[in-house]
């Protein structure tokens, strides 16, 4: 992944991380460590601004709010970065900054930017419709309503579309005109997968980063197991140990990777299919005594 930093910032950031790592090992005071962390955060704030500027079109938050949220991701990156891997800090930090913003947007903000004037126009139109219907005993036509609102039919249609865009639909909802829902598509199946592909690419980059931090033995086992497809028995034979030892090593390595990657995963917007719960049966059912 290409570096997002200027050469002088890269060098100074690497030096600060080296000093921070040494101070941690020597047990320096928390205040000294915080000073170094703050210097790294201030020096790399441009990374947050770059990410925020690219994401402004995806939500209703302004630039300063996105920068404030993105700094939380930058602080997490400073806490987790290991300069010993040889990677540029920006390559590690940018996905965390973006992930922090995406998590916030998913939980607190509508990702759809809608004109406030259009929403205000729709609200006035809805009230006026009810008032005209009560006065005349019928709902006004579109042309009558637009004349009363002093707007054009096109503008009113845009206001209605803006209001509809804020409605929340279930991703399991079937779309289309098919009578048999089993043959129609779910809404989730019609959505673009571009954002998922971007998130997956960032996740793979982090996976590569963390695998590079593993020891030679763990990397060798993962390569043989994942890429070469060797069984536990074959791994045990190659390593000269028991299959129990191989299972324990692989489990420890995978748990470590899972723990490191879990904070970076943006939960999928697609609901998981419900699990089928089979009725439990007793382990030793009683034998029928009929006929005995």
Wavefront OBJ file of the C-alpha trace (Angstrom):
o trace
v 0.000 0.000 0.000
v 1.531 3.347 -0.979
v 2.555 5.807 1.682
v 0.416 8.916 2.240
v 3.150 10.844 4.084
v 5.810 13.350 3.077
v 9.419 12.093 3.485
v 10.250 14.424 6.401
v 7.060 13.431 8.243
v 7.805 9.757 7.600
v 11.275 10.072 9.086
v 10.245 12.096 12.122
v 7.232 9.869 12.786
v 9.449 6.782 12.674
v 11.892 8.409 15.114
v 9.097 9.313 17.514
v 7.722 5.763 17.402
v 11.194 4.370 18.090
v 11.494 6.681 21.102
v 7.985 5.779 22.246
v 8.741 2.038 22.055
v 11.975 2.448 24.010
v 10.257 4.516 26.708
v 7.529 1.904 27.077
v 10.097 -0.823 27.613
v 11.980 1.270 30.153
v 8.817 2.032 32.100
v 8.700 5.801 31.646
v 5.950 7.876 33.234
v 2.595 7.989 31.537
v 2.916 11.756 31.039
v 6.100 11.300 28.989
v 4.448 8.631 26.841
v 1.390 10.825 26.317
v 3.579 13.700 25.146
v 5.119 11.496 22.460
v 1.714 10.169 21.408
v 0.332 13.692 21.148
v 3.257 14.789 18.987
v 2.673 11.862 16.626
v -1.055 12.632 16.442
v -0.462 16.329 15.719
v 2.162 15.536 13.092
v -0.111 13.111 11.232
v -3.347 15.063 11.500
v -3.185 15.630 7.742
v -4.102 11.963 7.280
v -7.403 12.584 9.072
v -8.109 15.656 6.966
v -7.440 13.727 3.760
v -9.845 10.948 4.743
v -12.491 13.431 5.939
v -12.365 15.399 2.688
v -12.975 12.209 0.687
v -15.925 11.153 2.855
v -17.824 14.455 3.086
v -20.072 13.485 0.167
v -21.224 10.344 1.991
v -23.014 11.985 4.914
v -24.571 15.146 6.312
v -21.741 15.894 8.760
v -19.483 18.811 8.014
v -15.706 18.614 7.581
v -14.789 19.605 11.139
v -17.069 16.947 12.653
v -15.544 14.244 10.454
v -12.047 15.382 11.426
v -12.936 15.182 15.116
v -14.244 11.620 14.722
v -11.338 10.593 12.512
v -8.845 11.663 15.169
v -10.188 8.879 17.385
v -9.079 6.404 14.718
v -5.702 8.127 14.472
v -5.193 7.809 18.241
v -6.047 4.094 18.047
v -3.537 3.699 15.217
v -0.811 5.338 17.322
v -1.577 2.953 20.192
v -1.439 -0.184 18.010
v 1.297 0.589 15.480
v 4.507 -1.437 15.661
v 7.386 0.367 13.900
v 9.416 -2.848 13.891
v 7.429 -4.236 10.971
v 8.916 -1.737 8.531
v 5.538 -0.461 7.277
v 4.795 3.245 6.900
v 2.545 4.533 9.660
v 0.144 6.084 7.141
v -0.530 2.680 5.548
v -1.624 1.412 8.951
v -3.455 4.532 10.131
v -5.616 5.478 7.140
v -7.863 2.350 7.268
v -8.386 2.816 11.015
v -9.316 6.472 10.529
v -11.762 5.578 7.771
v -13.169 2.692 9.818
v -13.741 4.929 12.840
v -15.707 7.390 10.710
v -17.724 4.619 9.065
v -18.589 3.100 12.448
v -19.848 6.464 13.672
v -21.857 7.124 10.521
v -23.404 3.674 10.673
v -24.519 4.097 14.287
v -25.448 7.794 14.498
v -25.927 9.452 11.118
v -27.977 8.935 7.998
v -25.606 8.326 5.102
v -27.963 10.159 2.739
v -27.444 13.873 2.196
v -30.819 15.569 1.610
v -31.530 19.221 0.933
v -33.099 20.856 3.964
v -35.085 23.213 1.733
v -36.674 20.271 -0.066
v -37.649 18.687 3.246
v -39.138 21.976 4.441
v -41.075 22.268 1.167
v -42.466 18.766 1.595
v -43.511 19.494 5.175
v -45.365 22.664 4.082
v -46.966 20.774 1.214
v -48.182 17.952 3.456
v -49.825 20.417 5.859
v -51.343 22.362 2.988
v -52.754 19.188 1.445
v -54.615 18.368 4.651
v -55.876 21.935 5.005
v -57.157 22.065 1.417
v -58.740 18.611 1.749
v -60.600 19.651 4.912
v -61.784 22.862 3.282
v -62.988 21.398 -0.044
v -63.698 17.788 0.848
v -61.108 16.441 -1.585
v -57.336 16.370 -1.898
v -55.887 18.964 -4.296
v -54.329 17.979 -7.592
v -50.606 18.384 -8.031
v -51.040 21.561 -10.086
v -53.372 23.071 -7.467
v -50.979 22.232 -4.658
v -47.980 23.641 -6.536
v -49.880 26.850 -7.250
v -50.688 27.219 -3.547
v -47.054 26.512 -2.618
v -45.823 28.881 -5.339
v -43.483 26.231 -6.697
v -43.152 24.144 -9.848
v -44.340 20.523 -10.226
v -40.733 19.456 -10.797
v -39.640 21.073 -7.538
v -42.502 19.406 -5.657
v -41.583 16.009 -7.106
v -38.002 16.547 -5.970
v -39.272 17.315 -2.463
v -41.336 14.123 -2.423
v -38.349 12.118 -3.638
v -36.150 13.643 -0.932
v -38.673 12.637 1.733
v -38.919 9.073 0.368
v -35.142 8.725 0.365
v -35.105 9.002 4.167
v -37.383 6.023 4.672
v -35.770 2.912 6.102
v -36.524 -0.356 4.355
v -35.712 -3.864 5.473
v -32.927 -5.476 3.462
v -35.023 -8.659 3.485
v -37.886 -6.854 1.728
v -38.692 -8.338 -1.685
v -38.648 -5.987 -4.659
v -40.142 -6.347 -8.114
v -43.564 -7.315 -9.366
v -43.276 -11.086 -9.068
v -46.219 -12.693 -7.306
v -44.098 -15.471 -5.837
v -41.742 -13.877 -3.295
v -39.474 -16.902 -3.539
v -38.634 -15.907 -7.115
v -38.191 -12.179 -6.478
v -35.017 -10.491 -5.274
v -34.405 -9.217 -1.772
v -33.422 -5.556 -1.513
v -29.986 -6.572 -0.201
v -29.327 -8.501 -3.414
v -29.788 -5.373 -5.531
v -27.274 -3.215 -3.645
v -23.825 -2.395 -4.939
v -20.924 -4.328 -3.444
v -18.365 -1.625 -4.143
v -18.131 -0.453 -0.524
v -17.804 -4.044 0.658
v -14.936 -4.600 -1.767
v -13.171 -1.469 -0.476
v -13.550 -2.618 3.130
v -12.283 -6.094 2.194
v -9.207 -4.628 0.497
v -8.356 -2.628 3.617
v -8.939 -5.662 5.808
v -6.612 -7.771 3.671
v -3.959 -5.069 3.938
v -4.219 -5.220 7.729
v -4.148 -9.016 7.655
v -0.922 -8.894 5.659
v 0.491 -6.420 8.164
v -0.318 -8.567 11.196
v 0.836 -11.829 9.574
v 4.187 -10.139 8.913
v 4.474 -9.559 12.675
v 4.110 -13.267 13.474
v 7.102 -15.445 14.199
v 8.678 -17.581 11.496
v 7.122 -20.778 12.903
v 3.599 -19.349 12.921
v 3.977 -17.959 9.399
v 5.233 -21.315 8.157
v 2.280 -23.179 9.681
v -0.216 -20.728 8.189
v 1.370 -21.012 4.764
v 1.317 -24.821 4.825
v -2.229 -24.973 6.208
v -3.919 -22.176 4.228
v -2.074 -22.047 0.925
v -0.749 -25.603 0.607
v -3.819 -27.191 2.206
v -1.883 -29.627 4.382
v -3.816 -31.544 7.023
v -3.003 -31.445 10.719
v -1.477 -34.911 10.400
v 0.824 -33.745 7.588
v 1.791 -30.642 9.542
v 2.589 -32.721 12.596
v 4.769 -35.029 10.490
v 6.690 -32.086 9.001
v 7.185 -30.381 12.357
v 7.962 -33.586 14.238
v 5.310 -32.949 16.883
v 1.882 -34.327 17.739
v -1.341 -33.186 16.068
v -2.468 -31.788 19.425
v 0.512 -29.427 19.422
v -0.222 -28.377 15.831
v -3.865 -27.672 16.690
v -2.852 -25.619 19.707
v -0.338 -23.560 17.695
v -2.797 -22.848 14.905
v -5.553 -21.986 17.363
v -3.289 -19.547 19.212
v -2.181 -17.882 15.983
v -5.702 -17.529 14.600
v -7.016 -16.177 17.889
v -4.254 -13.578 17.876
v -5.114 -12.475 14.338
v -8.822 -12.402 15.163
v -8.195 -10.234 18.223
v -6.101 -7.791 16.187
v -8.470 -7.557 13.227
v -11.793 -7.453 15.108
v -11.692 -3.701 15.956
v -11.141 -2.881 12.269
v -14.083 -4.820 10.893
v -17.131 -2.753 9.992
v -20.081 -4.987 10.639
v -21.891 -6.010 7.498
v -25.117 -4.180 6.736
v -26.603 -7.404 5.451
v -28.503 -9.361 8.092
v -27.337 -12.866 8.802
v -29.801 -15.648 8.046
v -31.557 -16.897 11.174
v -30.073 -20.033 12.627
v -32.278 -23.035 12.863
v -32.621 -24.312 16.393
v -33.258 -28.009 16.476
v -35.225 -29.276 19.442
v -32.868 -30.741 21.968
v -33.085 -34.452 22.595
v -31.839 -36.311 25.614
v -28.451 -37.943 25.190
v -29.822 -41.304 26.339
v -33.528 -41.547 25.453
v -35.493 -43.884 27.596
v -36.399 -47.157 26.016
v -40.022 -47.984 25.675
v -41.206 -50.537 28.194
v -44.218 -51.427 26.092
v -44.512 -55.138 25.666
v -41.934 -56.043 28.319
l 1 2 3 4 5 6 7 8 9 10 11 12 13 14 15 16 17 18 19 20 21 22 23 24 25 26 27 28 29 30 31 32 33 34 35 36 37 38 39 40 41 42 43 44 45 46 47 48 49 50 51 52 53 54 55 56 57 58 59 60 61 62 63 64 65 66 67 68 69 70 71 72 73 74 75 76 77 78 79 80 81 82 83 84 85 86 87 88 89 90 91 92 93 94 95 96 97 98 99 100 101 102 103 104 105 106 107 108 109 110 111 112 113 114 115 116 117 118 119 120 121 122 123 124 125 126 127 128 129 130 131 132 133 134 135 136 137 138 139 140 141 142 143 144 145 146 147 148 149 150 151 152 153 154 155 156 157 158 159 160 161 162 163 164 165 166 167 168 169 170 171 172 173 174 175 176 177 178 179 180 181 182 183 184 185 186 187 188 189 190 191 192 193 194 195 196 197 198 199 200 201 202 203 204 205 206 207 208 209 210 211 212 213 214 215 216 217 218 219 220 221 222 223 224 225 226 227 228 229 230 231 232 233 234 235 236 237 238 239 240 241 242 243 244 245 246 247 248 249 250 251 252 253 254 255 256 257 258 259 260 261 262 263 264 265 266 267 268 269 270 271 272 273 274 275 276 277 278 279 280 281 282 283 284 285 286 287 288 289 290 291 292
